[in-house]
Amino acid sequence: MATHTMRAVRLHEHGGPEVLRYDEVPVPEPQPGEVLVRVHAIGVNPPDWYLRGGMTTMPGETEPSLRLPVIPGTDVSGVVEAVGPDVETIGPDTAPGAGGFAPGDEVFGMLRFPSFNGNAYAEYVAAPVSDLTRKPAGIDHVHAAGAPMAGLTAWQFLIEVGHDHPSPFQEKPHQPTTLDTETTVLVNGAAGGVGHFALQLAKWKGAQVVAVASGAHEAFLTGLGADRFIDYTRNRPEELVTGADLVLDTVGGPGSSRLLRTLKRGGAHFAVFPGDFDDEEIAKLGVTVSIAQVRSNGSQLAELGHLLDTGTVRVAIDSTFALADARLAHERAARGHLQGKLVLTV
């Protein structure tokens, strides 16, 4: 590779979107078990602005996992530039997701999560092979970069956890609910990154899906397959829905416990973001509440990639910004009401 430096967005201090700086830095060297990826697109996710705002310790960590200045970001899609020591070079008969890569391979993944060491807002990134899989041929880098964190979050909540790491949020392991044609799932915040993946994965499994979002997203969500749409600005879901098997809540926060009333006895509430729940109410209603922490997983991403390649699941892009304009992407995120994902292009 001819160049030894690259452009990257870094944080030298915490604060608002204005602290994101477009710097020139050394190109990283891939370590054992890593490949160097020439980045084409980068997904923007909530941990990116949590880090920018001052969060330095991930749930489950006892000490901060970073030092400033730091390159934020986890989700990338790009092309393998070089392989590190001991990385198996892929052969023509190697199956997708098998772990071997060679220069020129198109890949995507969520890097080193949960941690703040993804270093994705850059022209090049050293990426663990275990976090990557080959990019689906049927989608471009922008859409691939929008998939990893949001798609894996929905997958690990709804389909398969895929690891046995203890949860930092609860003592019991998270257990997905069986989804089939007899299942009704309410997705709160269905138009956002995790929400629109959760809707599609539930439909893939045959479930009936009630999508909750603002009215501007109705056509988008019915187009993704929602069986019923509720505009939360006009109606309260807990007054219209009863007997649901599962709530997947991507909003959380105060008042999230009201959605427990949409569930039948034995139903489950999966909280992507921590909510406000009362143990006595949960016991009285006969429901369960569970929260998981998404983790990088190249093999699961390969399964999701197959669904993306066939069009069974698609990535919605709210808007794209050049890497140098990462500040504008964070400002867009702060305005809320996203329809799908924000992506930076390189």
TIBAZA-767728 format. One record per residue (C-alpha): x, y, z; residue in one letter; chain; residue number from 1. Coordinates in nm, 3 decimals. Each point is the difference from the previous one (the first is absolute). Layout:
N
+---------+---------+---------+--------+--------+-----+
!      xx !      yy !      zz ! residu ! chaine ! num !
+---------+---------+---------+--------+--------+-----+
!       X !       Y !       Z !      A !      A ! NUM !
...
+---------+---------+---------+--------+--------+-----+
This chain:
346
+---------+---------+---------+--------+--------+-----+
!      xx !      yy !      zz ! residu ! chaine ! num !
+---------+---------+---------+--------+--------+-----+
!   0.000 !   0.000 !   0.000 !      M !      A !   1 !
!   0.151 !   0.330 !  -0.112 !      A !      A !   2 !
!  -0.140 !   0.231 !   0.265 !      T !      A !   3 !
!   0.102 !  -0.001 !   0.366 !      H !      A !   4 !
!  -0.254 !   0.252 !   0.126 !      T !      A !   5 !
!  -0.376 !   0.029 !  -0.029 !      M !      A !   6 !
!  -0.285 !   0.231 !   0.093 !      R !      A !   7 !
!  -0.210 !  -0.085 !   0.302 !      A !      A !   8 !
!  -0.252 !   0.166 !   0.227 !      V !      A !   9 !
!   0.125 !   0.018 !   0.359 !      R !      A !  10 !
!  -0.114 !   0.123 !   0.339 !      L !      A !  11 !
!   0.258 !   0.203 !   0.191 !      H !      A !  12 !
!  -0.261 !   0.099 !   0.259 !      E !      A !  13 !
!  -0.359 !  -0.081 !   0.084 !      H !      A !  14 !
!  -0.290 !   0.225 !  -0.092 !      G !      A !  15 !
!  -0.246 !   0.075 !  -0.279 !      G !      A !  16 !
!   0.033 !  -0.089 !  -0.369 !      P !      A !  17 !
!   0.246 !   0.287 !  -0.043 !      E !      A !  18 !
!   0.276 !  -0.195 !   0.183 !      V !      A !  19 !
!   0.027 !  -0.251 !  -0.287 !      L !      A !  20 !
!   0.329 !   0.087 !  -0.175 !      R !      A !  21 !
!   0.115 !  -0.110 !  -0.345 !      Y !      A !  22 !
!   0.365 !  -0.092 !   0.054 !      D !      A !  23 !
!   0.292 !  -0.156 !  -0.183 !      E !      A !  24 !
!   0.129 !  -0.307 !   0.186 !      V !      A !  25 !
!   0.216 !  -0.307 !  -0.068 !      P !      A !  26 !
!  -0.156 !  -0.295 !  -0.179 !      V !      A !  27 !
!  -0.036 !  -0.283 !   0.255 !      P !      A !  28 !
!   0.197 !  -0.324 !  -0.029 !      E !      A !  29 !
!  -0.211 !  -0.317 !   0.012 !      P !      A !  30 !
!   0.095 !  -0.219 !   0.297 !      Q !      A !  31 !
!  -0.030 !  -0.380 !   0.022 !      P !      A !  32 !
!  -0.359 !  -0.097 !  -0.072 !      G !      A !  33 !
!  -0.073 !   0.329 !  -0.180 !      E !      A !  34 !
!  -0.024 !   0.134 !  -0.353 !      V !      A !  35 !
!   0.045 !   0.355 !  -0.121 !      L !      A !  36 !
!  -0.320 !   0.126 !  -0.162 !      V !      A !  37 !
!  -0.016 !   0.291 !  -0.240 !      R !      A !  38 !
!  -0.327 !   0.152 !   0.117 !      V !      A !  39 !
!  -0.272 !   0.099 !  -0.245 !      H !      A !  40 !
!  -0.282 !   0.076 !   0.243 !      A !      A !  41 !
!  -0.058 !   0.024 !   0.377 !      I !      A !  42 !
!  -0.320 !  -0.051 !   0.196 !      G !      A !  43 !
!  -0.086 !   0.261 !   0.263 !      V !      A !  44 !
!  -0.141 !  -0.142 !   0.326 !      N !      A !  45 !
!  -0.108 !   0.120 !   0.347 !      P !      A !  46 !
!   0.327 !  -0.107 !   0.171 !      P !      A !  47 !
!   0.180 !   0.245 !  -0.230 !      D !      A !  48 !
!  -0.181 !   0.299 !   0.146 !      W !      A !  49 !
!   0.007 !  -0.147 !   0.351 !      Y !      A !  50 !
!   0.379 !  -0.006 !  -0.028 !      L !      A !  51 !
!   0.009 !   0.349 !  -0.147 !      R !      A !  52 !
!  -0.218 !   0.125 !   0.286 !      G !      A !  53 !
!   0.228 !  -0.134 !   0.272 !      G !      A !  54 !
!  -0.072 !  -0.370 !   0.053 !      M !      A !  55 !
!   0.332 !  -0.184 !   0.031 !      T !      A !  56 !
!  -0.099 !  -0.328 !   0.167 !      T !      A !  57 !
!  -0.225 !  -0.259 !  -0.162 !      M !      A !  58 !
!  -0.261 !  -0.179 !   0.214 !      P !      A !  59 !
!   0.179 !  -0.299 !   0.149 !      G !      A !  60 !
!   0.342 !   0.167 !  -0.003 !      E !      A !  61 !
!   0.160 !   0.105 !   0.328 !      T !      A !  62 !
!   0.244 !   0.248 !  -0.153 !      E !      A !  63 !
!   0.002 !   0.227 !  -0.306 !      P !      A !  64 !
!   0.111 !  -0.181 !  -0.316 !      S !      A !  65 !
!   0.143 !   0.299 !  -0.184 !      L !      A !  66 !
!   0.227 !   0.300 !   0.011 !      R !      A !  67 !
!  -0.051 !   0.325 !  -0.189 !      L !      A !  68 !
!   0.049 !   0.073 !  -0.281 !      P !      A !  69 !
!  -0.215 !  -0.286 !  -0.131 !      V !      A !  70 !
!  -0.158 !  -0.094 !  -0.331 !      I !      A !  71 !
!  -0.367 !  -0.088 !   0.064 !      P !      A !  72 !
!  -0.219 !  -0.248 !  -0.186 !      G !      A !  73 !
!  -0.051 !  -0.374 !  -0.038 !      T !      A !  74 !
!  -0.183 !  -0.075 !  -0.327 !      D !      A !  75 !
!   0.192 !  -0.016 !  -0.327 !      V !      A !  76 !
!  -0.027 !  -0.129 !  -0.353 !      S !      A !  77 !
!   0.304 !  -0.004 !  -0.224 !      G !      A !  78 !
!   0.269 !  -0.199 !  -0.175 !      V !      A !  79 !
!   0.282 !  -0.204 !   0.156 !      V !      A !  80 !
!   0.328 !   0.178 !  -0.071 !      E !      A !  81 !
!   0.238 !  -0.232 !   0.186 !      A !      A !  82 !
!  -0.013 !  -0.292 !   0.243 !      V !      A !  83 !
!   0.177 !  -0.021 !   0.332 !      G !      A !  84 !
!   0.227 !  -0.277 !   0.126 !      P !      A !  85 !
!  -0.168 !  -0.344 !   0.034 !      D !      A !  86 !
!  -0.315 !   0.100 !  -0.191 !      V !      A !  87 !
!  -0.113 !  -0.280 !  -0.227 !      E !      A !  88 !
!  -0.014 !   0.105 !  -0.363 !      T !      A !  89 !
!  -0.334 !  -0.093 !  -0.147 !      I !      A !  90 !
!  -0.014 !  -0.252 !  -0.281 !      G !      A !  91 !
!  -0.253 !  -0.041 !  -0.280 !      P !      A !  92 !
!  -0.182 !  -0.278 !   0.187 !      D !      A !  93 !
!  -0.021 !   0.177 !   0.335 !      T !      A !  94 !
!  -0.358 !   0.053 !   0.117 !      A !      A !  95 !
!  -0.128 !   0.351 !   0.084 !      P !      A !  96 !
!   0.060 !   0.085 !   0.364 !      G !      A !  97 !
!   0.273 !  -0.260 !   0.036 !      A !      A !  98 !
!   0.251 !   0.258 !   0.120 !      G !      A !  99 !
!   0.263 !   0.012 !  -0.273 !      G !      A ! 100 !
!   0.057 !   0.314 !  -0.205 !      F !      A ! 101 !
!   0.232 !   0.122 !  -0.273 !      A !      A ! 102 !
!   0.081 !   0.347 !  -0.135 !      P !      A ! 103 !
!  -0.282 !   0.119 !  -0.224 !      G !      A ! 104 !
!  -0.280 !  -0.171 !   0.193 !      D !      A ! 105 !
!  -0.302 !   0.218 !   0.074 !      E !      A ! 106 !
!  -0.090 !  -0.029 !   0.369 !      V !      A ! 107 !
!  -0.219 !   0.158 !   0.265 !      F !      A ! 108 !
!  -0.029 !  -0.028 !   0.375 !      G !      A ! 109 !
!  -0.043 !   0.148 !   0.348 !      M !      A ! 110 !
!   0.343 !   0.038 !   0.156 !      L !      A ! 111 !
!   0.098 !  -0.082 !   0.360 !      R !      A ! 112 !
!  -0.340 !   0.063 !   0.156 !      F !      A ! 113 !
!  -0.073 !   0.039 !   0.287 !      P !      A ! 114 !
!   0.289 !   0.242 !   0.030 !      S !      A ! 115 !
!   0.091 !   0.344 !  -0.130 !      F !      A ! 116 !
!   0.294 !  -0.140 !  -0.198 !      N !      A ! 117 !
!  -0.163 !  -0.048 !  -0.338 !      G !      A ! 118 !
!   0.190 !   0.292 !  -0.161 !      N !      A ! 119 !
!  -0.237 !  -0.004 !  -0.297 !      A !      A ! 120 !
!  -0.025 !   0.372 !  -0.092 !      Y !      A ! 121 !
!   0.306 !  -0.024 !  -0.225 !      A !      A ! 122 !
!   0.126 !  -0.078 !  -0.348 !      E !      A ! 123 !
!   0.164 !  -0.321 !   0.126 !      Y !      A ! 124 !
!  -0.068 !  -0.219 !   0.302 !      V !      A ! 125 !
!   0.169 !  -0.309 !   0.146 !      A !      A ! 126 !
!  -0.288 !  -0.242 !   0.052 !      A !      A ! 127 !
!  -0.018 !  -0.334 !   0.185 !      P !      A ! 128 !
!  -0.075 !  -0.279 !  -0.245 !      V !      A ! 129 !
!  -0.257 !  -0.144 !   0.242 !      S !      A ! 130 !
!  -0.206 !   0.321 !  -0.023 !      D !      A ! 131 !
!  -0.018 !   0.000 !  -0.381 !      L !      A ! 132 !
!  -0.178 !  -0.184 !  -0.276 !      T !      A ! 133 !
!  -0.014 !   0.045 !  -0.374 !      R !      A ! 134 !
!  -0.222 !   0.283 !  -0.120 !      K !      A ! 135 !
!  -0.312 !  -0.124 !  -0.178 !      P !      A ! 136 !
!   0.045 !   0.046 !  -0.373 !      A !      A ! 137 !
!  -0.356 !   0.124 !  -0.034 !      G !      A ! 138 !
!   0.046 !   0.319 !   0.205 !      I !      A ! 139 !
!   0.245 !   0.289 !  -0.014 !      D !      A ! 140 !
!   0.244 !   0.111 !   0.269 !      H !      A ! 141 !
!  -0.232 !   0.270 !   0.133 !      V !      A ! 142 !
!  -0.279 !  -0.247 !   0.074 !      H !      A ! 143 !
!   0.245 !  -0.258 !   0.134 !      A !      A ! 144 !
!   0.146 !   0.254 !   0.243 !      A !      A ! 145 !
!  -0.348 !   0.074 !   0.129 !      G !      A ! 146 !
!  -0.064 !  -0.361 !   0.097 !      A !      A ! 147 !
!   0.244 !  -0.135 !   0.263 !      P !      A ! 148 !
!  -0.088 !   0.152 !   0.339 !      M !      A ! 149 !
!  -0.371 !   0.052 !  -0.064 !      A !      A ! 150 !
!  -0.041 !  -0.333 !  -0.177 !      G !      A ! 151 !
!   0.196 !  -0.200 !   0.257 !      L !      A ! 152 !
!  -0.190 !   0.166 !   0.284 !      T !      A ! 153 !
!  -0.331 !  -0.110 !  -0.150 !      A !      A ! 154 !
!   0.146 !  -0.346 !  -0.075 !      W !      A ! 155 !
!   0.137 !  -0.059 !   0.350 !      Q !      A ! 156 !
!  -0.321 !   0.121 !   0.165 !      F !      A ! 157 !
!  -0.239 !  -0.191 !  -0.225 !      L !      A ! 158 !
!   0.176 !  -0.292 !  -0.171 !      I !      A ! 159 !
!   0.312 !  -0.121 !   0.183 !      E !      A ! 160 !
!   0.218 !   0.157 !   0.268 !      V !      A ! 161 !
!   0.302 !  -0.181 !  -0.139 !      G !      A ! 162 !
!   0.225 !   0.030 !   0.306 !      H !      A ! 163 !
!   0.008 !  -0.086 !   0.369 !      D !      A ! 164 !
!   0.150 !   0.320 !   0.137 !      H !      A ! 165 !
!  -0.183 !   0.119 !   0.314 !      P !      A ! 166 !
!  -0.229 !   0.297 !  -0.050 !      S !      A ! 167 !
!   0.099 !   0.323 !   0.176 !      P !      A ! 168 !
!  -0.370 !   0.083 !   0.032 !      F !      A ! 169 !
!  -0.147 !  -0.311 !   0.166 !      Q !      A ! 170 !
!   0.104 !  -0.322 !   0.171 !      E !      A ! 171 !
!  -0.191 !  -0.240 !  -0.223 !      K !      A ! 172 !
!   0.106 !  -0.068 !  -0.359 !      P !      A ! 173 !
!  -0.217 !   0.157 !  -0.268 !      H !      A ! 174 !
!  -0.223 !  -0.255 !  -0.174 !      Q !      A ! 175 !
!  -0.164 !   0.089 !  -0.333 !      P !      A ! 176 !
!  -0.368 !  -0.085 !  -0.039 !      T !      A ! 177 !
!  -0.104 !  -0.253 !  -0.262 !      T !      A ! 178 !
!  -0.137 !   0.188 !  -0.300 !      L !      A ! 179 !
!  -0.249 !  -0.166 !  -0.236 !      D !      A ! 180 !
!  -0.338 !   0.054 !  -0.162 !      T !      A ! 181 !
!  -0.171 !  -0.019 !   0.340 !      E !      A ! 182 !
!   0.212 !   0.284 !   0.143 !      T !      A ! 183 !
!  -0.089 !   0.369 !   0.021 !      T !      A ! 184 !
!   0.290 !   0.243 !   0.043 !      V !      A ! 185 !
!  -0.032 !   0.370 !   0.079 !      L !      A ! 186 !
!   0.304 !   0.201 !  -0.109 !      V !      A ! 187 !
!   0.023 !   0.340 !   0.168 !      N !      A ! 188 !
!   0.216 !   0.247 !  -0.191 !      G !      A ! 189 !
!  -0.039 !  -0.216 !  -0.309 !      A !      A ! 190 !
!   0.135 !   0.255 !  -0.250 !      A !      A ! 191 !
!   0.347 !   0.029 !   0.157 !      G !      A ! 192 !
!   0.309 !  -0.209 !  -0.062 !      G !      A ! 193 !
!  -0.071 !  -0.293 !   0.232 !      V !      A ! 194 !
!  -0.376 !   0.034 !  -0.038 !      G !      A ! 195 !
!  -0.018 !  -0.043 !  -0.375 !      H !      A ! 196 !
!   0.228 !  -0.305 !   0.018 !      F !      A ! 197 !
!  -0.208 !  -0.150 !   0.282 !      A !      A ! 198 !
!  -0.320 !   0.045 !  -0.200 !      L !      A ! 199 !
!   0.148 !  -0.180 !  -0.301 !      Q !      A ! 200 !
!   0.157 !  -0.284 !   0.199 !      L !      A ! 201 !
!  -0.330 !  -0.062 !   0.182 !      A !      A ! 202 !
!  -0.181 !  -0.010 !  -0.336 !      K !      A ! 203 !
!   0.266 !  -0.237 !  -0.136 !      W !      A ! 204 !
!  -0.091 !  -0.238 !   0.282 !      K !      A ! 205 !
!  -0.371 !   0.032 !  -0.084 !      G !      A ! 206 !
!  -0.113 !   0.221 !   0.291 !      A !      A ! 207 !
!  -0.272 !   0.264 !  -0.010 !      Q !      A ! 208 !
!   0.162 !   0.338 !   0.063 !      V !      A ! 209 !
!  -0.149 !   0.315 !   0.150 !      V !      A ! 210 !
!   0.227 !   0.294 !  -0.084 !      A !      A ! 211 !
!  -0.003 !   0.309 !   0.223 !      V !      A ! 212 !
!   0.151 !   0.325 !  -0.130 !      A !      A ! 213 !
!  -0.105 !   0.352 !  -0.097 !      S !      A ! 214 !
!  -0.245 !   0.038 !  -0.286 !      G !      A ! 215 !
!   0.265 !   0.112 !  -0.250 !      A !      A ! 216 !
!   0.137 !  -0.356 !  -0.003 !      H !      A ! 217 !
!  -0.324 !  -0.189 !  -0.070 !      E !      A ! 218 !
!   0.059 !  -0.066 !  -0.371 !      A !      A ! 219 !
!   0.363 !  -0.097 !   0.065 !      F !      A ! 220 !
!  -0.092 !  -0.255 !   0.267 !      L !      A ! 221 !
!  -0.297 !  -0.153 !  -0.179 !      T !      A ! 222 !
!   0.232 !  -0.032 !  -0.299 !      G !      A ! 223 !
!   0.236 !  -0.206 !   0.217 !      L !      A ! 224 !
!  -0.287 !  -0.233 !   0.087 !      G !      A ! 225 !
!  -0.158 !   0.138 !   0.318 !      A !      A ! 226 !
!  -0.347 !  -0.152 !   0.046 !      D !      A ! 227 !
!  -0.121 !   0.292 !   0.209 !      R !      A ! 228 !
!   0.127 !   0.352 !   0.053 !      F !      A ! 229 !
!  -0.056 !   0.223 !   0.304 !      I !      A ! 230 !
!   0.087 !   0.369 !  -0.007 !      D !      A ! 231 !
!   0.108 !   0.065 !   0.358 !      Y !      A ! 232 !
!  -0.061 !   0.374 !  -0.043 !      T !      A ! 233 !
!  -0.372 !  -0.075 !  -0.043 !      R !      A ! 234 !
!  -0.061 !  -0.320 !   0.197 !      N !      A ! 235 !
!   0.146 !  -0.182 !   0.298 !      R !      A ! 236 !
!   0.104 !  -0.354 !  -0.095 !      P !      A ! 237 !
!  -0.096 !  -0.139 !   0.341 !      E !      A ! 238 !
!  -0.359 !   0.111 !  -0.064 !      E !      A ! 239 !
!  -0.020 !  -0.168 !  -0.341 !      L !      A ! 240 !
!   0.201 !  -0.323 !   0.035 !      V !      A ! 241 !
!  -0.063 !  -0.296 !   0.229 !      T !      A ! 242 !
!   0.121 !  -0.357 !  -0.003 !      G !      A ! 243 !
!   0.337 !   0.060 !  -0.167 !      A !      A ! 244 !
!   0.266 !  -0.266 !   0.053 !      D !      A ! 245 !
!   0.296 !   0.234 !  -0.017 !      L !      A ! 246 !
!   0.087 !   0.368 !   0.018 !      V !      A ! 247 !
!   0.333 !   0.104 !  -0.151 !      L !      A ! 248 !
!   0.051 !   0.351 !   0.133 !      D !      A ! 249 !
!   0.272 !   0.205 !  -0.167 !      T !      A ! 250 !
!  -0.094 !   0.320 !   0.185 !      V !      A ! 251 !
!   0.019 !  -0.076 !   0.373 !      G !      A ! 252 !
!   0.012 !   0.271 !   0.261 !      G !      A ! 253 !
!  -0.271 !   0.123 !   0.239 !      P !      A ! 254 !
!  -0.345 !  -0.136 !  -0.074 !      G !      A ! 255 !
!   0.123 !  -0.307 !  -0.185 !      S !      A ! 256 !
!  -0.179 !  -0.226 !   0.249 !      S !      A ! 257 !
!  -0.335 !   0.105 !  -0.149 !      R !      A ! 258 !
!   0.069 !  -0.239 !  -0.289 !      L !      A ! 259 !
!  -0.014 !  -0.294 !   0.244 !      L !      A ! 260 !
!  -0.378 !   0.037 !  -0.017 !      R !      A ! 261 !
!   0.001 !  -0.102 !  -0.367 !      T !      A ! 262 !
!   0.132 !  -0.346 !   0.090 !      L !      A ! 263 !
!  -0.188 !  -0.317 !   0.081 !      K !      A ! 264 !
!   0.092 !  -0.195 !   0.314 !      R !      A ! 265 !
!   0.324 !  -0.180 !  -0.073 !      G !      A ! 266 !
!   0.104 !   0.267 !  -0.249 !      G !      A ! 267 !
!   0.337 !   0.175 !  -0.007 !      A !      A ! 268 !
!   0.127 !   0.356 !  -0.026 !      H !      A ! 269 !
!   0.344 !   0.033 !  -0.158 !      F !      A ! 270 !
!   0.158 !   0.338 !   0.078 !      A !      A ! 271 !
!   0.270 !   0.109 !  -0.243 !      V !      A ! 272 !
!   0.059 !   0.305 !   0.221 !      F !      A ! 273 !
!  -0.054 !  -0.013 !   0.378 !      P !      A ! 274 !
!  -0.351 !   0.088 !   0.107 !      G !      A ! 275 !
!  -0.188 !   0.076 !   0.320 !      D !      A ! 276 !
!  -0.162 !  -0.316 !   0.139 !      F !      A ! 277 !
!  -0.156 !  -0.104 !   0.330 !      D !      A ! 278 !
!   0.060 !  -0.359 !   0.113 !      D !      A ! 279 !
!  -0.341 !  -0.020 !   0.167 !      E !      A ! 280 !
!  -0.178 !   0.107 !  -0.318 !      E !      A ! 281 !
!   0.199 !  -0.252 !  -0.206 !      I !      A ! 282 !
!  -0.095 !  -0.279 !   0.241 !      A !      A ! 283 !
!  -0.365 !   0.106 !   0.009 !      K !      A ! 284 !
!  -0.027 !   0.001 !  -0.379 !      L !      A ! 285 !
!   0.182 !  -0.334 !  -0.027 !      G !      A ! 286 !
!   0.250 !   0.122 !  -0.259 !      V !      A ! 287 !
!   0.378 !   0.014 !  -0.027 !      T !      A ! 288 !
!   0.238 !   0.283 !  -0.081 !      V !      A ! 289 !
!   0.340 !  -0.067 !  -0.155 !      S !      A ! 290 !
!   0.286 !   0.204 !  -0.141 !      I !      A ! 291 !
!   0.307 !  -0.118 !  -0.191 !      A !      A ! 292 !
!   0.328 !   0.161 !  -0.100 !      Q !      A ! 293 !
!   0.088 !  -0.039 !  -0.365 !      V !      A ! 294 !
!   0.343 !  -0.146 !  -0.077 !      R !      A ! 295 !
!   0.206 !  -0.021 !  -0.317 !      S !      A ! 296 !
!  -0.060 !  -0.327 !  -0.185 !      N !      A ! 297 !
!   0.119 !  -0.059 !  -0.355 !      G !      A ! 298 !
!  -0.180 !  -0.333 !  -0.042 !      S !      A ! 299 !
!  -0.337 !   0.146 !   0.099 !      Q !      A ! 300 !
!   0.063 !   0.293 !  -0.232 !      L !      A ! 301 !
!   0.060 !  -0.250 !  -0.281 !      A !      A ! 302 !
!  -0.348 !  -0.145 !   0.063 !      E !      A ! 303 !
!  -0.151 !   0.348 !  -0.003 !      L !      A ! 304 !
!   0.205 !   0.076 !  -0.311 !      G !      A ! 305 !
!  -0.173 !  -0.285 !  -0.184 !      H !      A ! 306 !
!  -0.338 !   0.157 !   0.078 !      L !      A ! 307 !
!   0.129 !   0.335 !  -0.122 !      L !      A ! 308 !
!   0.136 !  -0.156 !  -0.318 !      D !      A ! 309 !
!  -0.332 !  -0.163 !  -0.087 !      T !      A ! 310 !
!  -0.204 !   0.309 !   0.087 !      G !      A ! 311 !
!  -0.182 !  -0.176 !   0.283 !      T !      A ! 312 !
!   0.127 !   0.276 !   0.229 !      V !      A ! 313 !
!   0.103 !   0.343 !  -0.121 !      R !      A ! 314 !
!   0.189 !   0.289 !   0.154 !      V !      A ! 315 !
!  -0.175 !   0.337 !  -0.004 !      A !      A ! 316 !
!   0.231 !   0.302 !  -0.021 !      I !      A ! 317 !
!  -0.124 !   0.320 !   0.161 !      D !      A ! 318 !
!   0.286 !   0.208 !  -0.139 !      S !      A ! 319 !
!   0.370 !  -0.011 !  -0.087 !      T !      A ! 320 !
!   0.284 !   0.243 !   0.074 !      F !      A ! 321 !
!   0.363 !   0.017 !  -0.103 !      A !      A ! 322 !
!   0.246 !  -0.115 !   0.266 !      L !      A ! 323 !
!   0.125 !   0.359 !   0.030 !      A !      A ! 324 !
!  -0.359 !   0.102 !   0.087 !      D !      A ! 325 !
!  -0.045 !  -0.239 !   0.292 !      A !      A ! 326 !
!  -0.112 !   0.299 !   0.206 !      R !      A ! 327 !
!  -0.304 !   0.040 !  -0.228 !      L !      A ! 328 !
!  -0.088 !  -0.367 !   0.044 !      A !      A ! 329 !
!   0.005 !   0.039 !   0.378 !      H !      A ! 330 !
!  -0.212 !   0.312 !  -0.027 !      E !      A ! 331 !
!  -0.250 !  -0.196 !  -0.210 !      R !      A ! 332 !
!  -0.007 !  -0.274 !   0.264 !      A !      A ! 333 !
!  -0.070 !   0.257 !   0.272 !      A !      A ! 334 !
!  -0.310 !   0.116 !  -0.186 !      R !      A ! 335 !
!  -0.145 !  -0.351 !   0.026 !      G !      A ! 336 !
!  -0.284 !  -0.163 !  -0.193 !      H !      A ! 337 !
!   0.243 !  -0.195 !  -0.219 !      L !      A ! 338 !
!  -0.132 !  -0.225 !  -0.274 !      Q !      A ! 339 !
!   0.265 !  -0.270 !  -0.006 !      G !      A ! 340 !
!   0.371 !   0.067 !   0.028 !      K !      A ! 341 !
!   0.253 !   0.283 !  -0.026 !      L !      A ! 342 !
!   0.313 !  -0.085 !  -0.198 !      V !      A ! 343 !
!   0.332 !   0.177 !  -0.063 !      L !      A ! 344 !
!   0.162 !  -0.045 !  -0.340 !      T !      A ! 345 !
!   0.373 !  -0.006 !  -0.074 !      V !      A ! 346 !
+---------+---------+---------+--------+--------+-----+
